[in-house]
Amino acid sequence: TKYILYVKSGCPFCEMASELLKEKGKNFSTLNLKTRPKVLQEMKDIYEWSTVPMIFAKNGKQIEFIGGFSDLTGRLSDG
């Protein structure tokens, strides 16, 4: 599984999500939306999610929207 984080610089929950994935040894990449307000708005509209980080899990060609930092924490604690 590879994790994809849509973040904004200066966001404490975005930083905590990155740190958590590093600690757990997970493969992940981040995309900073601070300079892409149109993309951020589109993501919010599509996923009906109003905050960052927006976290996804990618398995092969399948991409699943996880949610935010607390959702990621719950998922990683489940195994």
MMTF fields as JSON, N, C-alpha, C and O atoms, coordinates in Angstrom:
{
  "mmtfVersion": "1.0.0",
  "mmtfProducer": "UNKNOWN",
  "numBonds": 315,
  "numAtoms": 316,
  "numGroups": 79,
  "numChains": 1,
  "numModels": 1,
  "chainsPerModel": [1],
  "groupsPerChain": [79],
  "chainIdList": ["A"],
  "bondAtomList": [4, 2, 8, 6, 12, 10, 16, 14, 20, 18, 24, 22, 28, 26, 32, 30, 36, 34, 40, 38, 44, 42, 48, 46, 52, 50, 56, 54, 60, 58, 64, 62, 68, 66, 72, 70, 76, 74, 80, 78, 84, 82, 88, 86, 92, 90, 96, 94, 100, 98, 104, 102, 108, 106, 112, 110, 116, 114, 120, 118, 124, 122, 128, 126, 132, 130, 136, 134, 140, 138, 144, 142, 148, 146, 152, 150, 156, 154, 160, 158, 164, 162, 168, 166, 172, 170, 176, 174, 180, 178, 184, 182, 188, 186, 192, 190, 196, 194, 200, 198, 204, 202, 208, 206, 212, 210, 216, 214, 220, 218, 224, 222, 228, 226, 232, 230, 236, 234, 240, 238, 244, 242, 248, 246, 252, 250, 256, 254, 260, 258, 264, 262, 268, 266, 272, 270, 276, 274, 280, 278, 284, 282, 288, 286, 292, 290, 296, 294, 300, 298, 304, 302, 308, 306, 312, 310],
  "bondOrderList": [1, 1, 1, 1, 1, 1, 1, 1, 1, 1, 1, 1, 1, 1, 1, 1, 1, 1, 1, 1, 1, 1, 1, 1, 1, 1, 1, 1, 1, 1, 1, 1, 1, 1, 1, 1, 1, 1, 1, 1, 1, 1, 1, 1, 1, 1, 1, 1, 1, 1, 1, 1, 1, 1, 1, 1, 1, 1, 1, 1, 1, 1, 1, 1, 1, 1, 1, 1, 1, 1, 1, 1, 1, 1, 1, 1, 1, 1],
  "groupList": [{"groupName": "THR", "atomNameList": ["N", "CA", "C", "O"], "elementList": ["N", "C", "C", "O"], "formalChargeList": [0, 0, 0, 0], "bondAtomList": [1, 0, 2, 1, 3, 2], "bondOrderList": [1, 1, 2], "singleLetterCode": "T", "chemCompType": "L-PEPTIDE LINKING"}, {"groupName": "LYS", "atomNameList": ["N", "CA", "C", "O"], "elementList": ["N", "C", "C", "O"], "formalChargeList": [0, 0, 0, 0], "bondAtomList": [1, 0, 2, 1, 3, 2], "bondOrderList": [1, 1, 2], "singleLetterCode": "K", "chemCompType": "L-PEPTIDE LINKING"}, {"groupName": "TYR", "atomNameList": ["N", "CA", "C", "O"], "elementList": ["N", "C", "C", "O"], "formalChargeList": [0, 0, 0, 0], "bondAtomList": [1, 0, 2, 1, 3, 2], "bondOrderList": [1, 1, 2], "singleLetterCode": "Y", "chemCompType": "L-PEPTIDE LINKING"}, {"groupName": "ILE", "atomNameList": ["N", "CA", "C", "O"], "elementList": ["N", "C", "C", "O"], "formalChargeList": [0, 0, 0, 0], "bondAtomList": [1, 0, 2, 1, 3, 2], "bondOrderList": [1, 1, 2], "singleLetterCode": "I", "chemCompType": "L-PEPTIDE LINKING"}, {"groupName": "LEU", "atomNameList": ["N", "CA", "C", "O"], "elementList": ["N", "C", "C", "O"], "formalChargeList": [0, 0, 0, 0], "bondAtomList": [1, 0, 2, 1, 3, 2], "bondOrderList": [1, 1, 2], "singleLetterCode": "L", "chemCompType": "L-PEPTIDE LINKING"}, {"groupName": "VAL", "atomNameList": ["N", "CA", "C", "O"], "elementList": ["N", "C", "C", "O"], "formalChargeList": [0, 0, 0, 0], "bondAtomList": [1, 0, 2, 1, 3, 2], "bondOrderList": [1, 1, 2], "singleLetterCode": "V", "chemCompType": "L-PEPTIDE LINKING"}, {"groupName": "SER", "atomNameList": ["N", "CA", "C", "O"], "elementList": ["N", "C", "C", "O"], "formalChargeList": [0, 0, 0, 0], "bondAtomList": [1, 0, 2, 1, 3, 2], "bondOrderList": [1, 1, 2], "singleLetterCode": "S", "chemCompType": "L-PEPTIDE LINKING"}, {"groupName": "GLY", "atomNameList": ["N", "CA", "C", "O"], "elementList": ["N", "C", "C", "O"], "formalChargeList": [0, 0, 0, 0], "bondAtomList": [1, 0, 2, 1, 3, 2], "bondOrderList": [1, 1, 2], "singleLetterCode": "G", "chemCompType": "PEPTIDE LINKING"}, {"groupName": "CYS", "atomNameList": ["N", "CA", "C", "O"], "elementList": ["N", "C", "C", "O"], "formalChargeList": [0, 0, 0, 0], "bondAtomList": [1, 0, 2, 1, 3, 2], "bondOrderList": [1, 1, 2], "singleLetterCode": "C", "chemCompType": "L-PEPTIDE LINKING"}, {"groupName": "PRO", "atomNameList": ["N", "CA", "C", "O"], "elementList": ["N", "C", "C", "O"], "formalChargeList": [0, 0, 0, 0], "bondAtomList": [1, 0, 2, 1, 3, 2], "bondOrderList": [1, 1, 2], "singleLetterCode": "P", "chemCompType": "L-PEPTIDE LINKING"}, {"groupName": "PHE", "atomNameList": ["N", "CA", "C", "O"], "elementList": ["N", "C", "C", "O"], "formalChargeList": [0, 0, 0, 0], "bondAtomList": [1, 0, 2, 1, 3, 2], "bondOrderList": [1, 1, 2], "singleLetterCode": "F", "chemCompType": "L-PEPTIDE LINKING"}, {"groupName": "GLU", "atomNameList": ["N", "CA", "C", "O"], "elementList": ["N", "C", "C", "O"], "formalChargeList": [0, 0, 0, 0], "bondAtomList": [1, 0, 2, 1, 3, 2], "bondOrderList": [1, 1, 2], "singleLetterCode": "E", "chemCompType": "L-PEPTIDE LINKING"}, {"groupName": "MET", "atomNameList": ["N", "CA", "C", "O"], "elementList": ["N", "C", "C", "O"], "formalChargeList": [0, 0, 0, 0], "bondAtomList": [1, 0, 2, 1, 3, 2], "bondOrderList": [1, 1, 2], "singleLetterCode": "M", "chemCompType": "L-PEPTIDE LINKING"}, {"groupName": "ALA", "atomNameList": ["N", "CA", "C", "O"], "elementList": ["N", "C", "C", "O"], "formalChargeList": [0, 0, 0, 0], "bondAtomList": [1, 0, 2, 1, 3, 2], "bondOrderList": [1, 1, 2], "singleLetterCode": "A", "chemCompType": "L-PEPTIDE LINKING"}, {"groupName": "ASN", "atomNameList": ["N", "CA", "C", "O"], "elementList": ["N", "C", "C", "O"], "formalChargeList": [0, 0, 0, 0], "bondAtomList": [1, 0, 2, 1, 3, 2], "bondOrderList": [1, 1, 2], "singleLetterCode": "N", "chemCompType": "L-PEPTIDE LINKING"}, {"groupName": "ARG", "atomNameList": ["N", "CA", "C", "O"], "elementList": ["N", "C", "C", "O"], "formalChargeList": [0, 0, 0, 0], "bondAtomList": [1, 0, 2, 1, 3, 2], "bondOrderList": [1, 1, 2], "singleLetterCode": "R", "chemCompType": "L-PEPTIDE LINKING"}, {"groupName": "GLN", "atomNameList": ["N", "CA", "C", "O"], "elementList": ["N", "C", "C", "O"], "formalChargeList": [0, 0, 0, 0], "bondAtomList": [1, 0, 2, 1, 3, 2], "bondOrderList": [1, 1, 2], "singleLetterCode": "Q", "chemCompType": "L-PEPTIDE LINKING"}, {"groupName": "ASP", "atomNameList": ["N", "CA", "C", "O"], "elementList": ["N", "C", "C", "O"], "formalChargeList": [0, 0, 0, 0], "bondAtomList": [1, 0, 2, 1, 3, 2], "bondOrderList": [1, 1, 2], "singleLetterCode": "D", "chemCompType": "L-PEPTIDE LINKING"}, {"groupName": "TRP", "atomNameList": ["N", "CA", "C", "O"], "elementList": ["N", "C", "C", "O"], "formalChargeList": [0, 0, 0, 0], "bondAtomList": [1, 0, 2, 1, 3, 2], "bondOrderList": [1, 1, 2], "singleLetterCode": "W", "chemCompType": "L-PEPTIDE LINKING"}],
  "groupTypeList": [0, 1, 2, 3, 4, 2, 5, 1, 6, 7, 8, 9, 10, 8, 11, 12, 13, 6, 11, 4, 4, 1, 11, 1, 7, 1, 14, 10, 6, 0, 4, 14, 4, 1, 0, 15, 9, 1, 5, 4, 16, 11, 12, 1, 17, 3, 2, 11, 18, 6, 0, 5, 9, 12, 3, 10, 13, 1, 14, 7, 1, 16, 3, 11, 10, 3, 7, 7, 10, 6, 17, 4, 0, 7, 15, 4, 6, 17, 7],
  "groupIdList": [1, 2, 3, 4, 5, 6, 7, 8, 9, 10, 11, 12, 13, 14, 15, 16, 17, 18, 19, 20, 21, 22, 23, 24, 25, 26, 27, 28, 29, 30, 31, 32, 33, 34, 35, 36, 37, 38, 39, 40, 41, 42, 43, 44, 45, 46, 47, 48, 49, 50, 51, 52, 53, 54, 55, 56, 57, 58, 59, 60, 61, 62, 63, 64, 65, 66, 67, 68, 69, 70, 71, 72, 73, 74, 75, 76, 77, 78, 79],
  "secStructList": [7, 3, 3, 3, 3, 3, 3, 7, 6, 6, 7, 2, 2, 2, 2, 2, 2, 2, 2, 2, 2, 2, 2, 6, 6, 7, 3, 3, 3, 3, 3, 3, 7, 6, 6, 7, 2, 2, 2, 2, 2, 2, 2, 2, 2, 2, 2, 6, 7, 7, 1, 1, 7, 3, 3, 3, 3, 3, 3, 6, 6, 3, 3, 3, 3, 3, 3, 1, 2, 2, 2, 2, 2, 2, 2, 2, 2, 6, 7],
  "xCoordList": [0.842, 0.0, 0.88, 1.833, 0.561, 1.214, 0.181, -0.967, 0.572, -0.321, -0.018, 1.138, -1.075, -0.949, -1.601, -2.771, -0.842, -1.329, -1.434, -0.449, -2.622, -2.819, -2.765, -3.581, -1.792, -1.503, -1.391, -1.379, -1.311, -0.951, 0.206, 0.187, 1.217, 2.356, 1.886, 1.033, 2.455, 2.077, 0.914, 0.518, 0.364, -0.764, -0.224, 0.474, -0.533, 0.017, -0.463, 0.3, -1.709, -2.209, -1.564, -1.371, -1.232, -0.523, 0.862, 1.3, 1.539, 2.878, 2.813, 3.669, 1.799, 1.662, 1.378, 1.874, 0.587, 0.293, 1.566, 1.803, 2.378, 3.653, 4.562, 5.161, 4.661, 5.512, 5.028, 5.839, 3.718, 3.158, 3.507, 3.901, 3.364, 3.692, 5.186, 5.566, 6.028, 7.48, 7.766, 8.505, 7.173, 7.391, 6.975, 7.624, 5.88, 5.356, 6.065, 5.769, 7.004, 7.744, 6.895, 7.153, 5.886, 4.969, 5.476, 6.105, 5.186, 5.517, 4.457, 3.264, 4.883, 3.917, 4.516, 5.734, 3.627, 4.049, 3.083, 1.942, 3.564, 2.72, 2.6, 3.543, 1.452, 1.219, 0.739, -0.285, 1.488, 1.14, 0.113, 0.363, -1.033, -2.125, -2.133, -3.0, -1.183, -1.186, -1.086, -1.69, -0.325, -0.154, -1.129, -1.044, -2.056, -3.035, -4.455, -5.11, -4.938, -6.252, -7.391, -8.362, -7.285, -8.351, -8.419, -9.508, -7.266, -7.229, -7.788, -8.554, -7.403, -7.897, -9.425, -10.083, -9.988, -11.443, -12.109, -13.146, -11.524, -12.077, -12.05, -13.014, -10.958, -10.844, -11.909, -12.554, -12.083, -13.091, -14.481, -15.28, -14.767, -16.087, -16.302, -17.36, -15.321, -15.455, -15.635, -16.507, -14.809, -14.823, -15.665, -15.755, -16.284, -17.081, -16.299, -16.791, -15.079, -14.147, -13.602, -13.126, -13.651, -13.314, -11.968, -11.602, -11.219, -9.95, -8.8, -9.011, -7.59, -6.387, -5.788, -5.984, -5.068, -4.742, -5.93, -6.848, -5.876, -6.779, -5.893, -4.96, -6.191, -5.292, -5.95, -7.115, -5.161, -5.613, -4.665, -3.483, -5.19, -4.372, -4.475, -5.57, -3.326, -3.297, -2.784, -1.679, -3.596, -3.21, -3.334, -4.445, -2.204, -2.256, -2.901, -2.43, -3.989, -4.685, -5.87, -6.542, -6.127, -7.262, -6.838, -5.855, -7.593, -7.308, -8.515, -9.649, -8.24, -9.301, -9.082, -7.981, -10.127, -10.058, -10.199, -11.199, -9.198, -9.213, -9.873, -10.734, -9.481, -9.991, -8.835, -7.938, -8.861, -7.838, -6.912, -6.825, -6.216, -5.207, -5.796, -5.225, -6.929, -7.494, -7.944, -7.859, -8.427, -8.817, -7.593, -7.656, -6.487, -5.239, -4.74, -4.308, -4.803, -4.375, -5.171, -4.604, -6.483, -7.337, -7.008, -6.969, -6.775, -6.471, -5.143, -5.046, -4.128, -2.811, -2.8, -2.014, -3.651, -3.686, -4.409, -4.237, -5.226, -5.914, -4.988, -5.348, -3.82, -2.89, -2.355, -1.542],
  "yCoordList": [-1.188, 0.0, 1.241, 1.336, 2.178, 3.478, 4.504, 4.45, 5.426, 6.475, 7.766, 8.083, 8.502, 9.781, 10.828, 10.705, 11.85, 12.909, 14.208, 14.682, 14.781, 16.124, 17.05, 16.944, 17.963, 18.775, 20.253, 20.638, 21.062, 22.469, 22.697, 22.206, 23.443, 23.705, 24.52, 25.4, 24.212, 24.883, 24.224, 24.678, 23.169, 22.459, 21.431, 20.5, 21.581, 20.65, 19.207, 18.27, 19.021, 17.658, 17.005, 15.79, 17.816, 17.298, 16.801, 15.73, 17.589, 17.215, 15.967, 15.089, 15.887, 14.713, 13.459, 12.379, 13.596, 12.452, 11.956, 10.75, 12.871, 12.496, 11.797, 10.767, 12.358, 11.761, 10.363, 9.455, 10.189, 8.89, 7.851, 6.731, 8.219, 7.28, 6.946, 5.805, 7.936, 7.683, 6.71, 5.742, 6.974, 6.104, 4.669, 3.729, 4.501, 3.162, 2.515, 1.373, 3.241, 2.705, 2.53, 1.637, 3.372, 3.26, 4.087, 5.131, 3.592, 4.285, 5.36, 5.059, 6.613, 7.672, 8.814, 8.974, 9.597, 10.821, 11.925, 11.669, 13.159, 14.294, 15.247, 15.418, 15.854, 16.897, 18.12, 18.081, 19.215, 20.436, 21.221, 21.581, 21.479, 22.168, 23.674, 24.383, 24.157, 25.579, 26.453, 27.524, 25.991, 26.772, 26.338, 26.802, 25.445, 24.951, 25.075, 24.06, 26.309, 26.476, 25.849, 25.365, 25.852, 25.263, 23.755, 23.196, 23.098, 21.651, 21.352, 20.404, 22.162, 21.971, 22.058, 21.22, 23.059, 23.207, 22.029, 21.544, 21.565, 20.411, 19.164, 18.399, 18.956, 17.793, 17.872, 16.874, 19.057, 19.243, 18.923, 18.279, 19.377, 19.144, 17.667, 17.119, 17.025, 15.627, 14.715, 13.845, 14.915, 14.004, 14.515, 13.867, 15.691, 16.299, 16.341, 15.946, 16.827, 16.882, 18.292, 18.805, 18.935, 20.36, 20.683, 21.856, 19.677, 19.964, 19.182, 18.228, 19.609, 18.861, 18.322, 18.916, 17.22, 16.473, 15.672, 15.315, 15.407, 14.447, 13.254, 13.373, 12.113, 10.962, 9.836, 9.495, 9.276, 8.171, 6.996, 7.174, 5.793, 4.584, 4.009, 3.875, 3.669, 3.123, 1.692, 1.43, 0.775, -0.63, -0.974, -1.093, -1.137, -1.373, -0.18, 0.951, -0.439, 0.653, 1.169, 2.112, 0.557, 0.958, 2.025, 1.86, 3.12, 4.213, 4.407, 4.537, 4.421, 4.555, 5.822, 6.065, 6.634, 7.822, 7.392, 6.782, 7.71, 7.335, 8.425, 8.134, 9.662, 10.776, 11.654, 11.963, 12.057, 12.931, 12.199, 10.971, 12.993, 12.432, 11.404, 10.326, 11.715, 10.766, 9.479, 8.4, 9.59, 8.394, 7.532, 6.304, 8.182, 7.472, 6.773, 5.622, 7.47, 6.894, 5.632, 4.611, 5.708, 4.545, 3.398, 2.242, 3.709, 2.652, 1.963, 0.737, 2.743, 2.158, 1.396, 0.461, 1.768, 1.033, -0.311, -1.226, -0.404, -1.662, -2.694, -3.864, -2.258, -3.202, -2.631, -3.266],
  "zCoordList": [0.0, 0.0, 0.0, 0.773, -0.856, -0.856, -0.43, -0.87, 0.412, 0.879, 0.134, -0.147, -0.179, -0.859, 0.031, 0.395, 0.377, 1.256, 0.478, -0.088, 0.45, -0.079, 1.126, 2.041, 1.116, 2.305, 1.951, 0.782, 2.995, 2.871, 3.832, 4.961, 3.385, 4.263, 5.463, 5.342, 6.615, 7.848, 8.569, 9.642, 8.0, 8.616, 9.615, 9.212, 10.916, 11.901, 11.716, 11.952, 11.3, 11.107, 9.886, 9.856, 8.881, 7.707, 8.117, 7.697, 8.937, 9.408, 10.286, 10.183, 11.148, 12.015, 11.191, 11.513, 10.134, 9.273, 8.594, 8.526, 8.096, 7.467, 8.468, 8.159, 9.67, 10.709, 11.095, 11.279, 11.218, 11.57, 10.503, 10.83, 9.239, 8.164, 8.158, 7.899, 8.441, 8.539, 9.674, 9.499, 10.847, 12.017, 11.748, 12.208, 10.995, 10.699, 9.514, 9.164, 8.89, 7.753, 6.507, 5.7, 6.344, 5.2, 4.02, 4.193, 2.824, 1.592, 1.356, 1.352, 1.157, 0.927, 0.126, 0.039, -0.455, -1.132, -0.731, -0.347, -0.83, -0.469, -1.648, -2.421, -1.777, -2.766, -2.017, -1.335, -2.146, -1.436, -2.248, -3.398, -1.646, -2.324, -2.075, -2.586, -1.301, -0.963, -2.216, -2.285, -3.195, -4.42, -5.511, -6.648, -5.161, -6.126, -5.554, -5.318, -5.327, -4.692, -5.498, -4.916, -6.818, -7.644, -7.421, -7.292, -7.376, -7.132, -5.739, -5.563, -4.754, -3.386, -3.366, -2.75, -4.031, -4.041, -4.743, -4.289, -5.844, -6.562, -5.684, -5.662, -4.965, -4.08, -2.984, -2.661, -2.423, -1.372, -1.902, -1.221, -3.124, -3.718, -4.026, -3.716, -4.626, -5.032, -3.823, -3.819, -2.8, -1.654, -0.483, 0.56, -0.672, 0.389, 1.695, 2.753, 1.592, 2.71, 2.777, 1.764, 3.92, 3.98, 4.599, 4.684, 5.034, 5.703, 5.07, 4.321, 5.389, 5.022, 6.304, 7.364, 6.241, 5.03, 4.508, 5.247, 3.208, 2.577, 2.232, 1.439, 2.829, 2.745, 1.958, 2.164, 1.052, 0.204, 0.357, 0.651, 0.156, 0.124, -1.276, -1.823, -1.858, -3.212, -3.165, -2.69, -3.66, -3.799, -5.269, -5.787, -5.951, -7.381, -8.062, -7.933, -8.793, -9.483, -8.683, -9.101, -7.539, -6.711, -5.707, -4.984, -5.675, -4.745, -3.838, -4.299, -2.529, -1.531, -0.725, -0.232, -0.588, 0.254, 1.706, 2.083, 2.52, 3.935, 4.77, 5.601, 4.56, 5.346, 5.792, 5.007, 7.065, 7.614, 8.569, 8.567, 9.394, 10.303, 11.268, 11.437, 11.904, 12.873, 12.188, 12.775, 10.94, 10.182, 9.87, 9.94, 9.528, 9.258, 10.518, 10.468, 11.635, 12.917, 13.229, 13.618, 13.056, 13.304, 12.369, 12.788, 11.117, 10.143, 10.463, 10.394, 10.811, 11.086, 12.397, 12.554, 13.343, 14.613, 14.454, 15.26, 13.387, 13.113, 12.473, 12.334, 12.094, 11.502, 10.259, 9.587]
}
